[in-house]
């Protein structure tokens, strides 16, 4: 395990990023954000009927909103992956599943591996797991790394998003180290939060994670994606994260292959703002 330490040097701060207009708020930028959304439902009372309806609306989306991009993925619990797989017709939208003892990650590594593999076998091509935060906080980095590697191997070609649960990590150096351990161990994306613990996504955490991704790419040549998630519900809030990613990682990361936003309410709010801007009349869209 490499000993990565977070030592800020000539880094762009949040204040610098906020002072420059990196992303203007207009219909084009909001449509870009829409394409980055992982449309998510992770509630205890989720049902097959609810998820089927979500898929049907996604299938009909190109007819209802011609010229709009599709979202990056639909994200559900493992038990509901078959429902998405059977009902989602549009092939531009990925099928994501939380797994591996989500949201607490407090179960046996063998169970995590089995659940992740089963979600892929059921049709998921993206798996979101939570880092073993307790082990990480006790500095058992080899354990954390081995578990991520084991799950990555189990899911084959599916993308692995590793949730750091940054609200539990006390310092920027801990967020940086968790990012590096996850990327070294095979993460295709690093993600802030489950949304079940507060604080969830914060600009400060995403800034550190972006610097870690940049450092990791410079050391290894491998590009890793980033996913802020938890509490991101407005266009203005999402634009701040897009500005951070663009400011640190560049235009190349403004693509669903390297950037996602986990959200349940953001999609409708983006549609409302886009249509309001395009028509000049306030609109409230509740499509999803």
C-alpha positions as a Markdown table, in Angstrom:
| # | Residue | x | y | z |
|---|---|---|---|---|
| 1 | Unk | 0.0 | 0.0 | 0.0 |
| 2 | Unk | 1.5 | 3.3 | -1.1 |
| 3 | Unk | 1.8 | 6.0 | 1.6 |
| 4 | Unk | -0.1 | 8.9 | 0.1 |
| 5 | Unk | -0.2 | 12.1 | 2.1 |
| 6 | Unk | -2.3 | 15.1 | 1.3 |
| 7 | Unk | 0.0 | 18.0 | 1.0 |
| 8 | Unk | -1.7 | 20.9 | -0.8 |
| 9 | Unk | 0.7 | 22.7 | -3.2 |
| 10 | Unk | -0.3 | 25.3 | -5.8 |
| 11 | Unk | -3.9 | 24.0 | -5.6 |
| 12 | Unk | -6.9 | 25.9 | -6.7 |
| 13 | Unk | -9.1 | 26.7 | -3.7 |
| 14 | Unk | -12.9 | 26.8 | -3.5 |
| 15 | Unk | -12.8 | 30.6 | -3.3 |
| 16 | Unk | -10.7 | 30.8 | -6.5 |
| 17 | Unk | -13.1 | 28.4 | -8.3 |
| 18 | Unk | -16.2 | 30.3 | -7.0 |
| 19 | Unk | -14.7 | 33.7 | -8.1 |
| 20 | Unk | -14.4 | 32.6 | -11.7 |
| 21 | Unk | -17.4 | 31.8 | -13.9 |
| 22 | Unk | -16.3 | 28.3 | -15.0 |
| 23 | Unk | -19.9 | 27.2 | -15.9 |
| 24 | Unk | -22.6 | 29.6 | -16.8 |
| 25 | Unk | -26.2 | 28.7 | -15.9 |
| 26 | Unk | -28.1 | 28.2 | -19.1 |
| 27 | Unk | -30.2 | 25.5 | -20.7 |
| 28 | Unk | -27.1 | 23.9 | -22.3 |
| 29 | Unk | -25.2 | 23.6 | -19.0 |
| 30 | Unk | -28.3 | 22.3 | -17.2 |
| 31 | Unk | -28.8 | 19.7 | -19.8 |
| 32 | Unk | -25.2 | 18.6 | -19.3 |
| 33 | Unk | -25.8 | 18.2 | -15.6 |
| 34 | Unk | -29.0 | 16.2 | -16.4 |
| 35 | Unk | -26.8 | 13.7 | -18.4 |
| 36 | Unk | -24.6 | 13.2 | -15.4 |
| 37 | Unk | -27.4 | 12.3 | -13.0 |
| 38 | Unk | -27.7 | 8.8 | -11.5 |
| 39 | Unk | -31.5 | 8.7 | -11.1 |
| 40 | Unk | -31.7 | 7.1 | -7.7 |
| 41 | Unk | -34.4 | 5.5 | -5.5 |
| 42 | Unk | -33.0 | 3.8 | -2.3 |
| 43 | Unk | -35.9 | 3.8 | 0.1 |
| 44 | Unk | -37.1 | 1.0 | 2.4 |
| 45 | Unk | -40.5 | 1.1 | 0.8 |
| 46 | Unk | -39.3 | 0.9 | -2.8 |
| 47 | Unk | -41.4 | -1.6 | -4.8 |
| 48 | Unk | -41.2 | -3.3 | -8.1 |
| 49 | Unk | -44.2 | -1.2 | -9.4 |
| 50 | Unk | -42.5 | 2.0 | -8.4 |
| 51 | Unk | -39.2 | 1.1 | -10.2 |
| 52 | Unk | -41.1 | -0.3 | -13.3 |
| 53 | Unk | -42.9 | 3.1 | -13.6 |
| 54 | Unk | -39.5 | 4.9 | -13.3 |
| 55 | Unk | -38.2 | 2.8 | -16.2 |
| 56 | Unk | -41.3 | 3.3 | -18.3 |
| 57 | Unk | -40.9 | 7.1 | -17.9 |
| 58 | Unk | -37.3 | 6.8 | -18.9 |
| 59 | Unk | -38.2 | 4.8 | -22.0 |
| 60 | Unk | -40.7 | 7.5 | -23.0 |
| 61 | Unk | -38.4 | 10.4 | -22.1 |
| 62 | Unk | -37.1 | 10.9 | -25.7 |
| 63 | Unk | -40.7 | 11.4 | -26.9 |
| 64 | Unk | -41.7 | 13.7 | -24.0 |
| 65 | Unk | -38.4 | 15.7 | -24.1 |
| 66 | Unk | -37.0 | 15.6 | -27.6 |
| 67 | Unk | -33.4 | 16.8 | -27.9 |
| 68 | Unk | -32.7 | 16.2 | -24.2 |
| 69 | Unk | -29.9 | 13.9 | -23.1 |
| 70 | Unk | -30.6 | 10.8 | -21.1 |
| 71 | Unk | -29.5 | 10.4 | -17.5 |
| 72 | Unk | -26.4 | 8.5 | -16.7 |
| 73 | Unk | -28.0 | 5.6 | -14.8 |
| 74 | Unk | -30.9 | 4.3 | -12.8 |
| 75 | Unk | -29.7 | 3.3 | -9.4 |
| 76 | Unk | -31.6 | 0.8 | -7.2 |
| 77 | Unk | -31.2 | -1.8 | -4.5 |
| 78 | Unk | -30.0 | -5.3 | -5.7 |
| 79 | Unk | -33.4 | -6.9 | -5.4 |
| 80 | Unk | -34.8 | -4.4 | -7.9 |
| 81 | Unk | -32.1 | -4.7 | -10.5 |
| 82 | Unk | -34.1 | -7.4 | -12.4 |
| 83 | Unk | -37.0 | -5.0 | -12.6 |
| 84 | Unk | -34.9 | -2.4 | -14.2 |
| 85 | Unk | -33.2 | -5.0 | -16.5 |
| 86 | Unk | -36.6 | -6.3 | -17.7 |
| 87 | Unk | -38.3 | -2.9 | -18.2 |
| 88 | Unk | -35.6 | -0.4 | -19.2 |
| 89 | Unk | -35.5 | -0.3 | -23.0 |
| 90 | Unk | -33.3 | 2.7 | -23.7 |
| 91 | Unk | -29.8 | 1.4 | -23.9 |
| 92 | Unk | -28.1 | 4.8 | -23.2 |
| 93 | Unk | -29.0 | 4.5 | -19.5 |
| 94 | Unk | -26.8 | 2.3 | -17.3 |
| 95 | Unk | -28.2 | 0.0 | -14.6 |
| 96 | Unk | -26.5 | 0.8 | -11.2 |
| 97 | Unk | -27.0 | -1.1 | -8.0 |
| 98 | Unk | -25.8 | -0.4 | -4.4 |
| 99 | Unk | -24.4 | -3.6 | -2.9 |
| 100 | Unk | -21.9 | -5.0 | -0.4 |
| 101 | Unk | -23.9 | -4.3 | 2.7 |
| 102 | Unk | -25.0 | -0.8 | 1.7 |
| 103 | Unk | -25.3 | 1.6 | 3.5 |
| 104 | Unk | -23.2 | 0.6 | 6.5 |
| 105 | Unk | -20.9 | -1.9 | 4.9 |
| 106 | Unk | -20.9 | -3.8 | 8.2 |
| 107 | Unk | -21.1 | -7.4 | 7.0 |
| 108 | Unk | -18.8 | -10.2 | 6.0 |
| 109 | Unk | -16.5 | -9.7 | 3.0 |
| 110 | Unk | -17.8 | -12.9 | 1.5 |
| 111 | Unk | -21.4 | -11.6 | 1.7 |
| 112 | Unk | -20.3 | -8.3 | 0.0 |
| 113 | Unk | -18.6 | -10.2 | -2.8 |
| 114 | Unk | -21.6 | -12.5 | -3.3 |
| 115 | Unk | -24.2 | -9.6 | -3.3 |
| 116 | Unk | -22.1 | -7.5 | -5.7 |
| 117 | Unk | -21.7 | -10.5 | -8.1 |
| 118 | Unk | -25.4 | -11.3 | -7.9 |
| 119 | Unk | -26.4 | -7.7 | -8.8 |
| 120 | Unk | -24.2 | -7.9 | -11.9 |
| 121 | Unk | -25.7 | -11.3 | -12.8 |
| 122 | Unk | -29.1 | -9.8 | -12.5 |
| 123 | Unk | -28.3 | -7.0 | -15.0 |
| 124 | Unk | -26.4 | -4.2 | -13.3 |
| 125 | Unk | -23.4 | -2.9 | -15.1 |
| 126 | Unk | -22.4 | -0.5 | -12.3 |
| 127 | Unk | -21.9 | -1.3 | -8.6 |
| 128 | Unk | -21.8 | 1.3 | -5.8 |
| 129 | Unk | -20.2 | 0.0 | -2.6 |
| 130 | Unk | -19.3 | 1.6 | 0.7 |
| 131 | Unk | -15.8 | 1.6 | 2.0 |
| 132 | Unk | -15.4 | -0.3 | 5.3 |
| 133 | Unk | -15.3 | 3.0 | 7.2 |
| 134 | Unk | -14.7 | 1.4 | 10.6 |
| 135 | Unk | -11.6 | -0.5 | 9.3 |
| 136 | Unk | -10.4 | 2.6 | 7.6 |
| 137 | Unk | -10.7 | 4.8 | 10.7 |
| 138 | Unk | -8.7 | 2.2 | 12.6 |
| 139 | Unk | -6.0 | 2.5 | 9.8 |
| 140 | Unk | -6.5 | -1.1 | 8.6 |
| 141 | Unk | -5.8 | 0.0 | 5.1 |
| 142 | Unk | -4.7 | -3.5 | 3.9 |
| 143 | Unk | -8.1 | -4.9 | 4.9 |
| 144 | Unk | -10.0 | -2.0 | 3.1 |
| 145 | Unk | -7.9 | -2.5 | 0.0 |
| 146 | Unk | -8.2 | -6.3 | -0.1 |
| 147 | Unk | -12.0 | -6.0 | 0.2 |
| 148 | Unk | -12.3 | -3.5 | -2.7 |
| 149 | Unk | -10.0 | -5.7 | -4.9 |
| 150 | Unk | -12.1 | -8.8 | -4.1 |
| 151 | Unk | -15.3 | -7.1 | -5.0 |
| 152 | Unk | -13.8 | -5.6 | -8.2 |
| 153 | Unk | -12.7 | -9.0 | -9.3 |
| 154 | Unk | -16.1 | -10.5 | -8.5 |
| 155 | Unk | -18.0 | -8.0 | -10.7 |
| 156 | Unk | -15.9 | -8.4 | -13.8 |
| 157 | Unk | -16.3 | -5.7 | -16.4 |
| 158 | Unk | -18.9 | -3.8 | -14.4 |
| 159 | Unk | -17.9 | -0.3 | -13.1 |
| 160 | Unk | -17.1 | -0.1 | -9.4 |
| 161 | Unk | -18.0 | 3.1 | -7.6 |
| 162 | Unk | -16.5 | 3.2 | -4.1 |
| 163 | Unk | -18.4 | 5.4 | -1.5 |
| 164 | Unk | -16.0 | 7.1 | 1.0 |
| 165 | Unk | -18.7 | 8.3 | 3.3 |
| 166 | Unk | -16.8 | 11.6 | 3.6 |
| 167 | Unk | -19.1 | 12.9 | 6.4 |
| 168 | Unk | -17.4 | 10.3 | 8.7 |
| 169 | Unk | -13.8 | 11.3 | 7.7 |
| 170 | Unk | -12.6 | 13.9 | 10.1 |
| 171 | Unk | -9.9 | 15.7 | 8.0 |
| 172 | Unk | -9.1 | 16.4 | 4.4 |
| 173 | Unk | -6.0 | 14.1 | 4.7 |
| 174 | Unk | -8.4 | 11.2 | 5.6 |
| 175 | Unk | -10.6 | 11.9 | 2.5 |
| 176 | Unk | -7.5 | 12.1 | 0.4 |
| 177 | Unk | -6.1 | 8.8 | 1.7 |
| 178 | Unk | -9.5 | 7.0 | 1.4 |
| 179 | Unk | -9.6 | 8.2 | -2.2 |
| 180 | Unk | -6.1 | 6.9 | -3.0 |
| 181 | Unk | -6.7 | 3.6 | -1.3 |
| 182 | Unk | -9.9 | 3.1 | -3.3 |
| 183 | Unk | -8.3 | 4.0 | -6.6 |
| 184 | Unk | -5.2 | 1.9 | -6.0 |
| 185 | Unk | -7.6 | -1.0 | -5.3 |
| 186 | Unk | -9.5 | -0.8 | -8.5 |
| 187 | Unk | -12.3 | 1.8 | -8.1 |
| 188 | Unk | -13.5 | 3.2 | -11.4 |
| 189 | Unk | -15.3 | 6.0 | -9.5 |
| 190 | Unk | -14.9 | 7.5 | -6.1 |
| 191 | Unk | -18.1 | 8.8 | -4.5 |
| 192 | Unk | -18.8 | 11.0 | -1.5 |
| 193 | Unk | -21.7 | 9.6 | 0.3 |
| 194 | Unk | -24.6 | 7.2 | 0.7 |
| 195 | Unk | -26.9 | 10.1 | 1.6 |
| 196 | Unk | -27.8 | 8.3 | 4.8 |
| 197 | Unk | -25.3 | 10.1 | 7.0 |
| 198 | Unk | -24.8 | 13.9 | 7.4 |
| 199 | Unk | -23.0 | 15.8 | 6.2 |
| 200 | Unk | -23.3 | 14.1 | 2.8 |
| 201 | Unk | -21.7 | 15.6 | -0.3 |
| 202 | Unk | -19.8 | 18.9 | 0.4 |
| 203 | Unk | -17.8 | 21.1 | -1.9 |
| 204 | Unk | -14.8 | 20.8 | 0.4 |
| 205 | Unk | -14.8 | 17.0 | 0.2 |
| 206 | Unk | -15.2 | 17.0 | -3.6 |
| 207 | Unk | -12.3 | 19.4 | -3.9 |
| 208 | Unk | -10.0 | 17.0 | -2.1 |
| 209 | Unk | -11.2 | 14.1 | -4.0 |
| 210 | Unk | -10.6 | 15.9 | -7.3 |
| 211 | Unk | -7.0 | 16.6 | -6.3 |
| 212 | Unk | -6.6 | 13.0 | -5.4 |
| 213 | Unk | -7.9 | 11.9 | -8.8 |
| 214 | Unk | -5.5 | 14.3 | -10.5 |
| 215 | Unk | -2.5 | 13.1 | -8.5 |
| 216 | Unk | -3.4 | 9.5 | -9.1 |
| 217 | Unk | -3.7 | 10.1 | -12.8 |
| 218 | Unk | -0.3 | 11.8 | -12.9 |
| 219 | Unk | 1.2 | 8.8 | -11.1 |
| 220 | Unk | -0.5 | 6.0 | -12.9 |
| 221 | Unk | -2.0 | 7.4 | -16.1 |
| 222 | Unk | -5.4 | 6.0 | -15.2 |
| 223 | Unk | -8.5 | 8.2 | -15.1 |
| 224 | Unk | -10.9 | 7.7 | -12.3 |
| 225 | Unk | -14.4 | 9.2 | -12.2 |
| 226 | Unk | -16.0 | 11.1 | -9.4 |
| 227 | Unk | -19.6 | 11.1 | -8.0 |
| 228 | Unk | -20.9 | 13.6 | -5.5 |
| 229 | Unk | -24.0 | 12.3 | -3.9 |
| 230 | Unk | -26.3 | 13.1 | -1.1 |
| 231 | Unk | -28.4 | 16.3 | -0.7 |
| 232 | Unk | -27.8 | 17.7 | -4.2 |
| 233 | Unk | -31.2 | 18.8 | -5.3 |
| 234 | Unk | -31.0 | 22.2 | -7.0 |
| 235 | Unk | -29.3 | 23.3 | -10.3 |
| 236 | Unk | -27.3 | 25.9 | -8.4 |
| 237 | Unk | -25.9 | 23.3 | -6.0 |
| 238 | Unk | -25.1 | 20.9 | -8.9 |
| 239 | Unk | -23.4 | 23.7 | -10.8 |
| 240 | Unk | -21.0 | 24.3 | -7.9 |
| 241 | Unk | -19.8 | 20.7 | -8.1 |
| 242 | Unk | -19.5 | 20.9 | -11.9 |
| 243 | Unk | -17.3 | 24.0 | -11.5 |
| 244 | Unk | -15.1 | 22.2 | -9.0 |
| 245 | Unk | -14.6 | 19.2 | -11.3 |
| 246 | Unk | -13.9 | 21.4 | -14.3 |
| 247 | Unk | -11.6 | 23.7 | -12.3 |
| 248 | Unk | -9.4 | 20.8 | -11.0 |
| 249 | Unk | -9.8 | 18.0 | -13.6 |
| 250 | Unk | -10.7 | 19.9 | -16.7 |
| 251 | Unk | -13.3 | 19.8 | -19.4 |
| 252 | Unk | -12.6 | 16.1 | -20.1 |
| 253 | Unk | -14.3 | 15.1 | -16.9 |
| 254 | Unk | -17.6 | 16.7 | -17.8 |
| 255 | Unk | -18.8 | 13.5 | -19.2 |
| 256 | Unk | -21.0 | 10.7 | -17.8 |
| 257 | Unk | -18.0 | 8.3 | -18.2 |
| 258 | Unk | -16.1 | 10.2 | -15.6 |
| 259 | Unk | -18.6 | 12.2 | -13.6 |
| 260 | Unk | -21.9 | 11.4 | -12.1 |
| 261 | Unk | -24.2 | 13.1 | -9.6 |
| 262 | Unk | -26.3 | 10.9 | -7.3 |
| 263 | Unk | -29.7 | 12.4 | -6.7 |
| 264 | Unk | -33.4 | 11.6 | -6.4 |
| 265 | Unk | -34.9 | 15.1 | -6.8 |
| 266 | Unk | -32.4 | 16.8 | -9.0 |
| 267 | Unk | -33.7 | 15.5 | -12.3 |
| 268 | Unk | -37.1 | 17.1 | -11.9 |
| 269 | Unk | -35.7 | 20.4 | -10.7 |
| 270 | Unk | -33.3 | 20.5 | -13.7 |
| 271 | Unk | -36.2 | 19.9 | -16.1 |
| 272 | Unk | -38.2 | 22.6 | -14.4 |
| 273 | Unk | -35.4 | 25.2 | -14.7 |
| 274 | Unk | -34.5 | 24.3 | -18.3 |
| 275 | Unk | -38.1 | 24.6 | -19.5 |
| 276 | Unk | -38.6 | 27.8 | -17.5 |
| 277 | Unk | -35.5 | 29.3 | -19.2 |
| 278 | Unk | -36.5 | 28.1 | -22.7 |
| 279 | Unk | -40.1 | 29.3 | -22.4 |
| 280 | Unk | -39.6 | 32.4 | -20.3 |
| 281 | Unk | -42.4 | 31.1 | -18.0 |
| 282 | Unk | -42.0 | 29.5 | -14.6 |
| 283 | Unk | -42.6 | 25.8 | -14.9 |
| 284 | Unk | -42.7 | 23.0 | -12.3 |
| 285 | Unk | -42.0 | 19.6 | -13.8 |
| 286 | Unk | -42.6 | 16.4 | -11.8 |
| 287 | Unk | -41.9 | 13.8 | -14.5 |
| 288 | Unk | -39.9 | 11.3 | -12.5 |
